[in-house]
């Protein structure tokens, strides 16, 4: 597509219509209480058996589980294959497979449950808080806490992370039968075939030999390798066509999140890992963020030199990896000036909405208060209670040096606000409305005329619209030149007009405005909520 702004036609798809509403029913992933999970096995040497299964594959240890009082029989348990593992330890990350024998057995539709041991997180809030922030901007798992018991013995307090599975995919994208991949973890590497690039993980570099992709991604669907290879080819060789195969805006949100929260155990860090790719019904790959246990600077390597020190983490360049050809999702996308403006606008949104106002700190305190007693009672916790208490504000450990959340983010917020890339004030969009029938007029409105006040030196203003949830967003220019129905030129009042498809048409729309450096949107939460109006309403 020659016009980069047409990316919205692909980047915000019908899938978003499936994710706008949040259930008010109590869920296994609600954060207002700690879940209780009690596993039972008919033998005592379960640690040895789980260790053996981990060393010899991904088989399951069979038993039963009682979750918040409800029993599920014939379930399977294993250690999480993608996570670090210590033999003989009672606190390795866990997977419970509910449908091991009964295909219909599930919990709220989910057939597998994931419990993270929160390794390298003395605060115990990184993963739950990180996913909560991410969900404000993109599809991301729900997360809370669970006490896990095995054969009546408390194993510890775990982070309970929603599995990215068909239920998750259906909720956000309206389908679950598309090509589905997970970037391979750095812990899964084997010897590569001759001719393959080494240690790419999920970097999305293009490889001529299809076999090379087997070492970089885990296939979770029956088909899709050809589509994944084509994604990497277009990204690296024809980036001007990237909107046809990738939800660019979703990718930019993920990259902005990774940078602001110094989430380097991700695509943006050393190993290009911890994300999924799902190809939706429209043929576009959707990136999905995963595994935030090491965000907020707990993992400190970008792949370019040794681990970063605290000051370097606080001052991580907003354009980190821009010149790295081994990170084409960053280096190729951000070459495009429109994409770059969107990315910077997304970074600014996260900083404004969660970091600068210290909302993240308030929420982290709430989470710590919720789990404080259970953390103390955890017999296998990795950190002392003293570490848990001070981990919000002070670095824990000398060798691993895990920064305090506020210690990291307070300085980082100031740095980002003053950086050249983010210091520019974005356009300000206000007073958005659709013009209705004039008072006392007998003539019905037969088109949609959308007006908005746009300030702070807008360079270009676009109206993004569609008439139904199962169609792409289209774009129309908005003018302030006095010749397109906006009455007075250069008064900051922009207008865009849309001809309806039918007399009963309902328009769903949002506005994007850019100045010389950055982009803004209205509504700001356009990813999930947009303006709606019908001709019938305008003619009342």
MIFITI-462577 format. One record per residue (C-alpha): residue number from 1; residue in one letter; z, x, y. Coordinates in steps of 0.02 Angstrom, whole numbers, m for minus. Layout:
<sites>
> seq, type, w, u, v
> NUM, A, Z, X, Y
...
</sites>
This chain:
<sites>
> seq, type, w, u, v
> 1, X, 0, 0, 0
> 2, X, m51, 74, 164
> 3, X, 77, m20, 267
> 4, X, 248, 46, 219
> 5, X, 334, m109, 282
> 6, X, 253, m207, 144
> 7, X, 379, m123, 30
> 8, X, 492, m271, 64
> 9, X, 370, m379, m32
> 10, X, 421, m282, m185
> 11, X, 593, m217, m145
> 12, X, 680, m384, m126
> 13, X, 619, m489, m268
> 14, X, 658, m654, m345
> 15, X, 799, m564, m435
> 16, X, 909, m570, m282
> 17, X, 910, m758, m288
> 18, X, 1003, m746, m453
> 19, X, 1140, m636, m381
> 20, X, 1186, m715, m215
> 21, X, 1325, m826, m278
> 22, X, 1484, m756, m351
> 23, X, 1582, m856, m480
> 24, X, 1750, m924, m427
> 25, X, 1810, m936, m607
> 26, X, 1935, m812, m675
> 27, X, 1849, m670, m763
> 28, X, 1890, m523, m875
> 29, X, 1835, m417, m726
> 30, X, 1941, m497, m589
> 31, X, 2049, m370, m498
> 32, X, 2200, m479, m466
> 33, X, 2281, m436, m632
> 34, X, 2282, m299, m764
> 35, X, 2198, m349, m926
> 36, X, 2281, m326, m1096
> 37, X, 2179, m259, m1243
> 38, X, 2263, m239, m1414
> 39, X, 2161, m157, m1553
> 40, X, 2219, m165, m1733
> 41, X, 2160, m58, m1880
> 42, X, 2218, m59, m2062
> 43, X, 2255, 127, m2061
> 44, X, 2358, 251, m1961
> 45, X, 2238, 399, m1950
> 46, X, 2125, 311, m1825
> 47, X, 2123, 461, m1706
> 48, X, 2053, 575, m1842
> 49, X, 1925, 442, m1891
> 50, X, 1868, 416, m1711
> 51, X, 1853, 604, m1687
> 52, X, 1748, 616, m1845
> 53, X, 1634, 475, m1788
> 54, X, 1608, 560, m1620
> 55, X, 1563, 726, m1703
> 56, X, 1445, 644, m1827
> 57, X, 1357, 513, m1722
> 58, X, 1400, 349, m1640
> 59, X, 1467, 247, m1784
> 60, X, 1608, 121, m1759
> 61, X, 1783, 107, m1828
> 62, X, 1805, m75, m1883
> 63, X, 1956, m181, m1842
> 64, X, 2009, m326, m1733
> 65, X, 2054, m343, m1549
> 66, X, 2161, m465, m1453
> 67, X, 2107, m479, m1271
> 68, X, 2226, m571, m1156
> 69, X, 2291, m666, m1306
> 70, X, 2124, m710, m1388
> 71, X, 2081, m625, m1553
> 72, X, 1909, m558, m1599
> 73, X, 1888, m505, m1781
> 74, X, 1772, m375, m1856
> 75, X, 1743, m276, m1697
> 76, X, 1698, m93, m1683
> 77, X, 1778, 48, m1583
> 78, X, 1709, 218, m1538
> 79, X, 1728, 349, m1404
> 80, X, 1606, 339, m1259
> 81, X, 1462, 456, m1305
> 82, X, 1415, 497, m1124
> 83, X, 1590, 551, m1072
> 84, X, 1688, 713, m1099
> 85, X, 1788, 705, m1260
> 86, X, 1945, 796, m1318
> 87, X, 1981, 791, m1507
> 88, X, 2154, 729, m1552
> 89, X, 2178, 649, m1381
> 90, X, 2233, 468, m1366
> 91, X, 2150, 443, m1198
> 92, X, 1963, 465, m1223
> 93, X, 1846, 336, m1145
> 94, X, 1815, 191, m1264
> 95, X, 1679, 69, m1314
> 96, X, 1724, m94, m1405
> 97, X, 1579, m179, m1492
> 98, X, 1622, m363, m1510
> 99, X, 1467, m415, m1608
> 100, X, 1476, m278, m1739
> 101, X, 1462, m407, m1879
> 102, X, 1454, m574, m1789
> 103, X, 1301, m572, m1677
> 104, X, 1365, m719, m1577
> 105, X, 1538, m648, m1539
> 106, X, 1555, m604, m1354
> 107, X, 1669, m606, m1204
> 108, X, 1591, m698, m1056
> 109, X, 1423, m657, m1134
> 110, X, 1457, m471, m1150
> 111, X, 1451, m402, m1327
> 112, X, 1517, m229, m1284
> 113, X, 1661, m175, m1172
> 114, X, 1682, m8, m1084
> 115, X, 1848, 74, m1042
> 116, X, 1848, 232, m936
> 117, X, 1994, 353, m950
> 118, X, 1979, 399, m764
> 119, X, 1966, 584, m798
> 120, X, 1980, 691, m641
> 121, X, 2045, 546, m538
> 122, X, 2232, 562, m501
> 123, X, 2219, 413, m382
> 124, X, 2152, 299, m522
> 125, X, 2049, 203, m393
> 126, X, 1885, 297, m378
> 127, X, 1786, 196, m503
> 128, X, 1854, 23, m463
> 129, X, 1844, 51, m275
> 130, X, 1674, 136, m285
> 131, X, 1593, m7, m380
> 132, X, 1671, m133, m261
> 133, X, 1588, m46, m113
> 134, X, 1423, m28, m208
> 135, X, 1416, m213, m249
> 136, X, 1410, m254, m64
> 137, X, 1237, m177, m58
> 138, X, 1159, m174, m232
> 139, X, 1182, m234, m410
> 140, X, 1329, m139, m485
> 141, X, 1458, m171, m621
> 142, X, 1621, m261, m589
> 143, X, 1776, m158, m627
> 144, X, 1964, m176, m641
> 145, X, 2104, m110, m754
> 146, X, 2164, m137, m931
> 147, X, 2311, m78, m1034
> 148, X, 2243, m29, m1205
> 149, X, 2352, m33, m1361
> 150, X, 2305, 28, m1535
> 151, X, 2409, m29, m1684
> 152, X, 2544, m87, m1566
> 153, X, 2557, 78, m1471
> 154, X, 2510, 88, m1287
> 155, X, 2370, 215, m1266
> 156, X, 2363, 201, m1078
> 157, X, 2296, 120, m922
> 158, X, 2105, 124, m919
> 159, X, 1972, 71, m794
> 160, X, 1884, m81, m867
> 161, X, 1699, m68, m818
> 162, X, 1572, m207, m843
> 163, X, 1436, m154, m964
> 164, X, 1257, m149, m898
> 165, X, 1181, m258, m1034
> 166, X, 1071, m414, m1049
> 167, X, 1204, m523, m967
> 168, X, 1210, m406, m817
> 169, X, 1020, m396, m808
> 170, X, 998, m585, m819
> 171, X, 1126, m610, m681
> 172, X, 1043, m494, m557
> 173, X, 860, m494, m607
> 174, X, 832, m658, m698
> 175, X, 772, m573, m857
> 176, X, 828, m443, m984
> 177, X, 674, m407, m1088
> 178, X, 593, m276, m975
> 179, X, 585, m89, m1000
> 180, X, 762, m21, m989
> 181, X, 817, 161, m979
> 182, X, 972, 264, m944
> 183, X, 961, 437, m870
> 184, X, 1026, 558, m1001
> 185, X, 1192, 640, m971
> 186, X, 1211, 828, m953
> 187, X, 1325, 822, m1106
> 188, X, 1181, 761, m1216
> 189, X, 1061, 907, m1202
> 190, X, 972, 981, m1353
> 191, X, 834, 1109, m1370
> 192, X, 676, 1058, m1278
> 193, X, 500, 1058, m1349
> 194, X, 394, 1201, m1287
> 195, X, 307, 1159, m1124
> 196, X, 438, 1036, m1060
> 197, X, 527, 1070, m898
> 198, X, 706, 1118, m930
> 199, X, 866, 1027, m881
> 200, X, 785, 887, m780
> 201, X, 902, 752, m841
> 202, X, 850, 594, m747
> 203, X, 765, 683, m602
> 204, X, 602, 582, m620
> 205, X, 490, 733, m612
> 206, X, 321, 701, m690
> 207, X, 285, 780, m860
> 208, X, 114, 780, m941
> 209, X, 188, 778, m1116
> 210, X, 265, 609, m1155
> 211, X, 383, 689, m1282
> 212, X, 475, 777, m1140
> 213, X, 541, 609, m1077
> 214, X, 638, 585, m1239
> 215, X, 755, 723, m1181
> 216, X, 781, 652, m1007
> 217, X, 807, 466, m1037
> 218, X, 884, 354, m1169
> 219, X, 772, 206, m1208
> 220, X, 872, 43, m1216
> 221, X, 723, m73, m1238
> 222, X, 591, m86, m1374
> 223, X, 451, m27, m1261
> 224, X, 427, 50, m1089
> 225, X, 390, 236, m1104
> 226, X, 215, 216, m1031
> 227, X, 286, 122, m881
> 228, X, 421, 252, m852
> 229, X, 295, 393, m860
> 230, X, 183, 301, m737
> 231, X, 331, 281, m619
> 232, X, 358, 469, m618
> 233, X, 173, 503, m596
> 234, X, 157, 390, m445
> 235, X, 320, 452, m369
> 236, X, 263, 633, m380
> 237, X, 74, 622, m360
> 238, X, 39, 460, m265
> 239, X, 198, 418, m171
> 240, X, 102, 305, m53
> 241, X, 90, 183, m200
> 242, X, 273, 192, m249
> 243, X, 311, 13, m196
> 244, X, 202, m51, m338
> 245, X, 320, 21, m469
> 246, X, 490, 46, m387
> 247, X, 610, m58, m283
> 248, X, 614, 70, m143
> 249, X, 747, m15, m40
> 250, X, 864, m25, m190
> 251, X, 836, 160, m223
> 252, X, 874, 200, m41
> 253, X, 1037, 103, m50
> 254, X, 1088, 200, m204
> 255, X, 1047, 367, m123
> 256, X, 1138, 318, 39
> 257, X, 1291, 267, m62
> 258, X, 1290, 431, m159
> 259, X, 1282, 533, 0
> 260, X, 1412, 439, 103
> 261, X, 1540, 433, m39
> 262, X, 1499, 611, m96
> 263, X, 1455, 542, m268
> 264, X, 1376, 698, m341
> 265, X, 1394, 651, m524
> 266, X, 1234, 552, m491
> 267, X, 1050, 572, m454
> 268, X, 1098, 656, m291
> 269, X, 1200, 794, m375
> 270, X, 1174, 933, m498
> 271, X, 1122, 835, m652
> 272, X, 1020, 684, m590
> 273, X, 1124, 569, m701
> 274, X, 1227, 409, m708
> 275, X, 1100, 277, m665
> 276, X, 991, 152, m758
> 277, X, 813, 94, m728
> 278, X, 763, m84, m770
> 279, X, 584, m147, m751
> 280, X, 595, m328, m695
> 281, X, 476, m472, m724
> 282, X, 374, m422, m572
> 283, X, 338, m250, m646
> 284, X, 452, m155, m527
> 285, X, 588, m33, m583
> 286, X, 761, m71, m516
> 287, X, 886, 75, m509
> 288, X, 1065, 29, m557
> 289, X, 1209, 143, m515
> 290, X, 1335, 191, m652
> 291, X, 1493, 293, m685
> 292, X, 1584, 318, m521
> 293, X, 1736, 403, m595
> 294, X, 1694, 565, m503
> 295, X, 1641, 493, m336
> 296, X, 1734, 531, m174
> 297, X, 1705, 717, m205
> 298, X, 1785, 737, m377
> 299, X, 1623, 818, m440
> 300, X, 1570, 948, m315
> 301, X, 1403, 1026, m364
> 302, X, 1232, 984, m294
> 303, X, 1141, 1101, m412
> 304, X, 1109, 1225, m273
> 305, X, 1242, 1358, m293
> 306, X, 1425, 1348, m338
> 307, X, 1543, 1200, m315
> 308, X, 1565, 1143, m136
> 309, X, 1729, 1173, m47
> 310, X, 1820, 1031, 42
> 311, X, 1741, 1066, 211
> 312, X, 1568, 1068, 132
> 313, X, 1602, 902, 47
> 314, X, 1661, 827, 210
> 315, X, 1505, 891, 297
> 316, X, 1377, 856, 161
> 317, X, 1208, 844, 248
> 318, X, 1142, 665, 257
> 319, X, 975, 743, 209
> 320, X, 1044, 840, 61
> 321, X, 908, 877, m69
> 322, X, 769, 830, 54
> 323, X, 675, 993, 21
> 324, X, 713, 999, m165
> 325, X, 553, 959, m264
> 326, X, 659, 931, m420
> 327, X, 734, 777, m336
> 328, X, 575, 676, m298
> 329, X, 670, 513, m274
> 330, X, 743, 597, m120
> 331, X, 613, 725, m68
> 332, X, 464, 609, m89
> 333, X, 538, 448, m22
> 334, X, 617, 525, 132
> 335, X, 454, 607, 183
> 336, X, 402, 431, 231
> 337, X, 468, 397, 407
> 338, X, 497, 212, 375
> 339, X, 594, 246, 216
> 340, X, 694, 380, 305
> 341, X, 742, 257, 443
> 342, X, 794, 129, 313
> 343, X, 898, 259, 219
> 344, X, 988, 312, 378
> 345, X, 1017, 130, 424
> 346, X, 1095, 102, 253
> 347, X, 1207, 254, 272
> 348, X, 1265, 192, 441
> 349, X, 1303, 20, 368
> 350, X, 1414, 92, 232
> 351, X, 1505, 204, 355
> 352, X, 1531, 61, 478
> 353, X, 1579, m73, 352
> 354, X, 1694, 26, 238
> 355, X, 1734, 203, 298
> 356, X, 1757, 215, 486
> 357, X, 1864, 57, 492
> 358, X, 1967, 127, 345
> 359, X, 1935, m28, 242
> 360, X, 1914, 85, 90
> 361, X, 2089, 155, 122
> 362, X, 2169, m16, 135
> 363, X, 2084, m72, m25
> 364, X, 2132, 88, m117
> 365, X, 2314, 59, m69
> 366, X, 2305, m119, m136
> 367, X, 2235, m57, m301
> 368, X, 2366, 78, m317
> 369, X, 2503, m49, m282
> 370, X, 2432, m161, m418
> 371, X, 2433, m24, m551
> 372, X, 2583, 80, m496
> 373, X, 2705, 18, m629
> 374, X, 2574, 27, m767
> 375, X, 2527, 203, m716
> 376, X, 2710, 256, m729
> 377, X, 2722, 176, m901
> 378, X, 2562, 259, m966
> 379, X, 2622, 381, m1100
> 380, X, 2459, 479, m1101
> 381, X, 2417, 488, m916
> 382, X, 2325, 643, m857
> 383, X, 2425, 663, m695
> 384, X, 2604, 655, m637
> 385, X, 2668, 508, m537
> 386, X, 2689, 629, m390
> 387, X, 2503, 669, m399
> 388, X, 2460, 484, m404
> 389, X, 2564, 456, m247
> 390, X, 2490, 594, m142
> 391, X, 2311, 591, m208
> 392, X, 2256, 475, m68
> 393, X, 2291, 606, 64
> 394, X, 2303, 777, m20
> 395, X, 2201, 885, m138
> 396, X, 2267, 884, m316
> 397, X, 2254, 1038, m424
> 398, X, 2208, 1217, m387
> 399, X, 2072, 1246, m516
> 400, X, 1987, 1076, m510
> 401, X, 2037, 1039, m328
> 402, X, 2011, 851, m323
> 403, X, 2012, 800, m140
> 404, X, 2118, 658, m74
> 405, X, 2013, 507, m32
> 406, X, 2069, 494, 149
> 407, X, 2073, 683, 167
> 408, X, 1889, 681, 121
> 409, X, 1824, 522, 200
> 410, X, 1914, 521, 368
> 411, X, 1834, 686, 416
> 412, X, 1671, 638, 334
> 413, X, 1658, 479, 437
> 414, X, 1679, 578, 597
> 415, X, 1551, 705, 539
> 416, X, 1421, 574, 495
> 417, X, 1445, 478, 657
> 418, X, 1411, 635, 757
> 419, X, 1269, 703, 651
> 420, X, 1097, 708, 730
> 421, X, 1025, 591, 599
> 422, X, 1155, 454, 619
> 423, X, 1211, 472, 800
> 424, X, 1066, 364, 862
> 425, X, 1118, 183, 891
> 426, X, 1011, 65, 787
> 427, X, 923, m86, 861
> 428, X, 1037, m235, 893
> 429, X, 970, m401, 827
> 430, X, 1054, m562, 885
> 431, X, 1025, m745, 925
> 432, X, 904, m767, 779
> 433, X, 842, m946, 764
> 434, X, 694, m1055, 721
> 435, X, 623, m1162, 861
> 436, X, 632, m1349, 826
> 437, X, 548, m1499, 903
> 438, X, 576, m1510, 1089
> 439, X, 696, m1643, 1149
> 440, X, 614, m1814, 1179
> 441, X, 449, m1749, 1107
> 442, X, 356, m1859, 983
> 443, X, 254, m1713, 917
> 444, X, 319, m1637, 756
> 445, X, 334, m1451, 733
> 446, X, 200, m1394, 608
> 447, X, 238, m1209, 599
> 448, X, 388, m1094, 593
> 449, X, 421, m1002, 756
> 450, X, 561, m876, 734
> 451, X, 639, m795, 887
> 452, X, 772, m661, 904
> 453, X, 845, m551, 1038
> 454, X, 820, m368, 996
> 455, X, 898, m230, 1102
> 456, X, 926, m41, 1095
> 457, X, 745, 12, 1118
> 458, X, 656, m68, 970
> 459, X, 492, 13, 927
> 460, X, 437, m116, 798
> 461, X, 506, m284, 741
> 462, X, 452, m372, 583
> 463, X, 487, m543, 509
> 464, X, 504, m540, 319
> 465, X, 481, m711, 238
> 466, X, 441, m810, 83
> 467, X, 429, m994, 37
> 468, X, 507, m989, m137
> 469, X, 627, m882, m237
> 470, X, 494, m838, m365
> 471, X, 377, m756, m239
> 472, X, 370, m590, m148
> 473, X, 426, m570, 31
> 474, X, 284, m555, 154
> 475, X, 288, m484, 328
> 476, X, 231, m541, 499
> 477, X, 245, m448, 664
> 478, X, 362, m509, 801
> 479, X, 307, m486, 981
> 480, X, 383, m469, 1153
> 481, X, 221, m455, 1253
> 482, X, 211, m628, 1331
> 483, X, 49, m671, 1241
> 484, X, 112, m728, 1070
> 485, X, 218, m877, 1118
> 486, X, 366, m774, 1176
> 487, X, 342, m830, 1358
> 488, X, 400, m674, 1453
> 489, X, 348, m497, 1412
> 490, X, 477, m360, 1386
> 491, X, 629, m474, 1402
> 492, X, 698, m427, 1232
> 493, X, 654, m596, 1156
> 494, X, 540, m570, 1006
> 495, X, 441, m706, 919
> 496, X, 350, m718, 754
> 497, X, 255, m870, 690
> 498, X, 223, m923, 510
> 499, X, 106, m1060, 450
> 500, X, 191, m1162, 312
> 501, X, 116, m1186, 140
> 502, X, 153, m1372, 144
> 503, X, 235, m1507, 250
> 504, X, 396, m1492, 149
> 505, X, 401, m1302, 158
> 506, X, 566, m1210, 168
> 507, X, 564, m1036, 241
> 508, X, 681, m897, 187
> 509, X, 678, m748, 304
> 510, X, 760, m597, 380
> 511, X, 716, m477, 520
> 512, X, 698, m289, 518
> 513, X, 688, m188, 678
> 514, X, 667, m2, 702
> 515, X, 679, 116, 848
> 516, X, 626, 297, 851
> 517, X, 755, 353, 722
> 518, X, 840, 214, 626
> 519, X, 819, 36, 561
> 520, X, 926, m121, 571
> 521, X, 920, m290, 484
> 522, X, 970, m469, 518
> 523, X, 1064, m535, 427
> 524, X, 1147, m367, 392
> 525, X, 1178, m427, 213
> 526, X, 994, m468, 190
> 527, X, 1004, m398, 12
> 528, X, 1102, m553, m42
> 529, X, 1092, m680, 101
> 530, X, 949, m727, 214
> 531, X, 910, m859, 347
> 532, X, 838, m1023, 282
> 533, X, 755, m1167, 372
> 534, X, 637, m1311, 330
> 535, X, 510, m1406, 432
> 536, X, 610, m1564, 400
> 537, X, 763, m1486, 482
> 538, X, 661, m1426, 631
> 539, X, 591, m1601, 660
> 540, X, 756, m1695, 660
</sites>
